[in-house]
Amino acid sequence: MKYIESLREGERISEVYLCKVKQSALTKNGKPYDNVVLQDKTGTLDAKIWEPGSVGIDEFEAMDYVAVTGDITSFQGNLQMSIKRVRKVQEGEYEPKDYLPVSSRDIDQMYEELCKLIRSVKNPYFSKLLGSFFLEDQEFAKRFKFHSAAKTVHHGFVGGLLEHTLSVARNCDYFSTVYPILNRDLMITAAVFHDIGKLEELSVFPENDYTDEGQLLGHIVIGTEMVGTRIRAIEGFPVRLANELKHCILAHHGELEFGSPKKPALAEALALSFADNIDAKMETLREIFAASPANSTEWLGFNRLFESNLRKAGKI
């Protein structure tokens, strides 16, 4: 199989992919075309059907597995496919495990690393709260290991939520050793819970799309509610600790314009927003570089997310 991560500009490809998205659109001249997003376990690829309904373009819908033939081009530094032929395939023509993007890291090992950080939290209330989710609830653990951290952008793969959460928690652990003003127990607890709401914001694979709850509330509000509900089940949980933890979750995007209902008012909330942003940006860059030609130090073109032209640094 020709995986998406191995595609290069100028190639003509004939392969089976999962159609993640299909949307009809119009060019500036009013000509209809289809926007398509193709997926396999290594990532996603934007694609276009410039002549819908023409010979060789069969009917299919989002979440169908499709056999496509098309040319790989580059647009604004990102690869895309111009689809020339496409048909829906039947069961037996594809292997489902080839189409779920999965973390390159060992999922069970990552979960054990996260649990080790959780067990290091000394505050009895934070410790009990963390344990009630991650150490005692096997169904929750199963869901958390499998879930993604995003529809697109970063960590949009099986195990992505776990990988991102572990990285943010490790960043917070490091920050707490360098900056003594930070409360380590609050930092680790907030890091572990900061994206928990994504379990309800996003549906499971292969859809991995926004739920109604996700569209209406978003993962920050959902996660704060999930944590608040469990806090109320712990007798004597201090109101101050509960409010500080919930504030860190509410403020972890750092700015109101980035979706945080509150701006950071605690040092721990500010540090968490930095830890989250660092990991999200670095993973996004890793995914961009992974989609570029191997060992290339050529400029990749303007990237809208980073508002900059990007390239890899040369090796010394």
Legacy VTK file of the C-alpha trace (Angstrom):
# vtk DataFile Version 3.0
C-alpha trace
ASCII
DATASET POLYDATA
POINTS 316 float
0.000 0.000 0.000
1.163 3.531 -0.781
0.703 5.368 2.527
-0.089 9.080 2.585
3.063 9.980 4.500
5.159 8.573 1.638
3.438 10.516 -1.161
5.530 13.024 -3.096
4.705 15.846 -5.474
4.532 14.762 -9.124
3.411 11.186 -8.473
0.332 9.546 -9.974
-1.320 7.338 -7.367
-3.840 4.497 -7.614
-4.756 3.364 -4.105
-7.573 2.739 -1.636
-8.135 5.329 1.104
-10.833 6.197 3.608
-12.844 9.240 2.519
-12.918 11.281 5.713
-14.705 14.336 4.255
-16.590 15.100 1.054
-18.053 18.549 0.431
-19.417 20.193 -2.691
-18.141 23.687 -3.496
-17.963 26.296 -6.265
-14.938 27.918 -7.849
-14.780 31.711 -8.160
-16.212 31.256 -11.643
-19.174 29.285 -10.317
-17.983 25.893 -11.499
-18.824 22.994 -9.134
-16.100 20.830 -7.613
-15.708 18.519 -4.599
-13.426 18.977 -1.605
-12.309 15.578 -0.303
-10.110 14.543 2.604
-8.509 11.113 2.284
-7.106 9.212 5.246
-4.942 6.243 6.128
-3.117 5.354 9.336
-0.247 7.731 8.500
-2.330 10.868 8.080
-4.748 12.775 5.873
-4.537 14.303 2.404
-6.617 17.098 0.908
-7.973 16.210 -2.527
-10.108 17.835 -5.222
-12.486 16.476 -7.822
-12.568 19.222 -10.416
-15.160 17.556 -12.666
-17.790 15.813 -10.484
-20.073 13.506 -12.466
-17.600 12.955 -15.285
-16.652 9.516 -16.602
-14.714 7.577 -13.972
-16.050 9.608 -11.034
-18.507 7.251 -9.313
-20.852 8.101 -6.444
-19.465 7.845 -2.893
-19.934 9.531 0.474
-17.876 10.537 3.475
-16.710 7.530 5.547
-16.676 5.274 2.461
-13.503 3.447 1.467
-12.651 4.511 -2.074
-10.235 3.480 -4.792
-8.758 6.661 -6.232
-6.436 7.494 -9.082
-4.969 10.971 -9.031
-1.988 13.274 -9.331
-0.098 14.587 -6.277
0.464 18.344 -6.424
1.526 21.019 -3.947
-0.564 23.992 -2.819
0.715 26.550 -0.306
3.351 24.132 0.875
0.970 21.215 1.445
0.464 18.150 -0.732
-2.938 17.486 -2.259
-4.392 15.128 -4.837
-6.251 15.978 -8.010
-8.596 12.993 -8.343
-9.088 11.658 -11.873
-10.977 8.434 -11.107
-12.754 7.213 -7.978
-15.080 4.390 -6.969
-16.445 3.038 -3.698
-14.838 -0.285 -2.752
-16.410 -3.249 -0.985
-15.389 -5.152 2.151
-12.496 -7.443 1.365
-10.796 -4.888 -0.864
-9.126 -3.159 2.072
-7.689 -3.876 5.520
-9.347 -1.574 8.126
-6.233 -1.384 10.326
-4.399 0.417 7.499
-6.739 3.400 7.804
-6.611 4.347 11.465
-3.744 6.733 12.185
-1.984 5.476 15.320
0.666 6.973 17.593
4.190 5.845 16.749
4.778 5.332 20.479
3.723 2.317 22.565
0.297 3.217 23.994
0.451 1.002 27.097
3.937 2.274 27.928
2.776 5.884 27.615
-0.183 5.189 29.897
2.114 3.697 32.522
4.334 6.798 32.328
1.265 8.965 32.852
0.161 6.831 35.806
3.634 7.193 37.314
3.259 10.973 37.237
-0.234 10.633 38.704
1.075 8.498 41.572
3.694 11.168 42.323
1.005 13.718 43.240
1.063 14.105 47.022
-2.032 16.197 47.736
-4.613 13.631 48.931
-7.566 15.300 47.206
-5.841 15.680 43.844
-4.477 12.149 44.193
-7.935 10.700 44.855
-9.467 12.671 41.993
-6.816 11.527 39.517
-6.976 7.945 40.713
-10.753 7.779 40.364
-10.377 8.370 36.633
-7.035 6.947 35.542
-6.201 4.209 38.053
-9.574 2.783 39.069
-11.862 3.201 36.055
-10.833 0.608 33.474
-13.472 1.660 30.951
-12.259 5.258 31.160
-8.646 4.145 30.713
-9.589 2.180 27.589
-11.340 5.188 26.074
-8.509 7.564 26.983
-5.864 5.327 25.385
-7.779 5.061 22.101
-8.902 8.668 21.644
-7.358 11.408 19.525
-6.524 14.934 20.674
-7.861 16.704 17.590
-9.863 16.355 14.405
-6.881 17.759 12.503
-3.977 20.133 13.389
-2.087 17.999 15.964
-2.270 14.535 17.576
-5.235 13.563 15.400
-4.598 9.837 15.728
-5.365 6.837 17.940
-3.438 7.421 21.169
-3.085 11.112 20.358
-4.922 12.340 23.445
-2.720 10.181 25.662
0.495 11.189 23.869
-0.359 14.900 24.092
-1.474 14.703 27.722
1.699 12.875 28.750
3.891 15.430 26.967
2.088 18.364 28.569
2.303 16.729 32.010
6.037 16.125 31.538
6.510 19.755 30.489
4.639 20.860 33.604
6.742 18.566 35.779
9.870 20.178 34.335
8.524 23.710 34.784
7.781 23.003 38.439
11.420 22.056 39.087
12.779 25.157 37.354
10.296 27.680 38.784
9.731 27.127 42.530
6.719 29.493 42.578
4.718 26.748 40.864
2.643 24.254 42.848
3.706 20.923 41.322
0.649 18.951 42.462
-1.696 21.511 40.910
0.409 21.630 37.735
0.462 17.853 37.203
-3.238 17.475 38.032
-4.259 20.292 35.697
-2.043 18.939 32.918
-3.547 15.461 33.162
-7.097 16.843 33.078
-6.656 19.783 30.687
-7.980 18.007 27.568
-10.186 15.369 29.180
-13.230 16.989 27.592
-12.048 15.827 24.174
-13.421 12.385 25.062
-16.874 13.918 24.539
-15.992 16.715 22.105
-14.777 14.279 19.425
-16.322 11.016 18.259
-14.239 7.856 18.122
-12.400 6.630 15.036
-12.856 6.305 12.163
-15.164 9.343 12.313
-13.040 11.402 14.753
-15.342 14.383 14.193
-17.036 16.953 16.406
-20.073 15.739 18.341
-23.103 17.945 18.991
-21.802 18.475 22.532
-18.397 19.368 21.152
-19.833 21.900 18.725
-22.073 23.521 21.334
-19.787 23.514 24.381
-16.215 22.648 23.401
-13.739 20.480 25.269
-12.709 23.144 27.796
-16.204 23.556 29.237
-16.966 19.835 28.932
-13.749 18.889 30.732
-14.331 21.387 33.524
-17.810 19.920 34.050
-16.463 16.344 34.068
-13.878 17.209 36.704
-16.367 19.258 38.723
-18.846 16.371 38.824
-16.208 13.962 40.133
-14.957 16.516 42.679
-18.441 16.760 44.174
-18.343 13.013 44.802
-15.212 13.350 46.971
-16.169 14.262 50.524
-14.415 17.327 51.927
-12.691 18.353 48.685
-11.521 21.931 49.429
-13.384 24.585 47.459
-10.182 26.576 46.896
-8.370 23.601 45.353
-11.378 22.794 43.187
-11.607 26.355 41.887
-7.885 26.593 41.204
-7.889 23.323 39.271
-10.965 24.276 37.252
-9.445 27.687 36.527
-6.333 26.035 35.083
-8.500 23.927 32.765
-10.627 26.913 31.731
-7.559 29.070 30.998
-5.268 26.527 29.333
-5.548 28.046 25.849
-4.053 31.197 27.279
-6.107 33.827 25.469
-9.823 34.503 25.040
-9.322 34.626 21.262
-7.968 31.077 21.341
-11.079 29.712 23.055
-10.255 30.031 26.754
-13.279 31.250 28.770
-10.773 32.820 31.196
-7.281 34.243 30.851
-4.696 32.740 33.242
-4.849 34.328 36.698
-2.589 31.775 38.405
1.074 31.096 37.682
0.160 27.425 37.249
-2.529 28.266 34.679
-0.074 30.379 32.703
2.604 27.694 32.801
0.041 25.062 31.723
-0.961 27.205 28.730
2.715 27.393 27.686
3.205 23.640 28.162
0.112 22.894 26.078
1.085 25.338 23.331
4.652 24.045 23.087
3.562 20.452 22.580
0.767 21.306 20.149
3.070 23.470 18.012
5.967 20.987 18.020
3.706 18.096 17.036
2.149 20.216 14.286
5.626 20.967 12.928
6.575 17.287 13.152
3.526 16.379 11.073
4.285 19.120 8.525
7.899 17.975 8.190
6.829 14.329 7.967
4.688 15.227 4.950
7.574 17.009 3.215
10.278 15.281 1.105
12.700 13.272 3.255
15.850 15.130 4.368
14.761 18.217 2.425
15.774 21.662 3.684
13.789 23.435 0.971
11.266 26.088 1.973
7.809 24.575 2.369
5.805 27.706 1.598
3.629 29.957 3.734
1.807 28.133 6.519
-1.427 29.731 7.691
-1.247 28.322 11.223
2.263 29.612 11.890
1.897 32.678 9.631
5.365 32.006 8.273
7.284 30.281 5.507
8.744 27.118 7.037
11.634 24.723 6.442
13.779 22.240 8.339
17.153 23.304 9.699
20.160 21.789 7.979
22.112 19.048 9.710
25.540 19.950 11.059
LINES 1 317
316 0 1 2 3 4 5 6 7 8 9 10 11 12 13 14 15 16 17 18 19 20 21 22 23 24 25 26 27 28 29 30 31 32 33 34 35 36 37 38 39 40 41 42 43 44 45 46 47 48 49 50 51 52 53 54 55 56 57 58 59 60 61 62 63 64 65 66 67 68 69 70 71 72 73 74 75 76 77 78 79 80 81 82 83 84 85 86 87 88 89 90 91 92 93 94 95 96 97 98 99 100 101 102 103 104 105 106 107 108 109 110 111 112 113 114 115 116 117 118 119 120 121 122 123 124 125 126 127 128 129 130 131 132 133 134 135 136 137 138 139 140 141 142 143 144 145 146 147 148 149 150 151 152 153 154 155 156 157 158 159 160 161 162 163 164 165 166 167 168 169 170 171 172 173 174 175 176 177 178 179 180 181 182 183 184 185 186 187 188 189 190 191 192 193 194 195 196 197 198 199 200 201 202 203 204 205 206 207 208 209 210 211 212 213 214 215 216 217 218 219 220 221 222 223 224 225 226 227 228 229 230 231 232 233 234 235 236 237 238 239 240 241 242 243 244 245 246 247 248 249 250 251 252 253 254 255 256 257 258 259 260 261 262 263 264 265 266 267 268 269 270 271 272 273 274 275 276 277 278 279 280 281 282 283 284 285 286 287 288 289 290 291 292 293 294 295 296 297 298 299 300 301 302 303 304 305 306 307 308 309 310 311 312 313 314 315
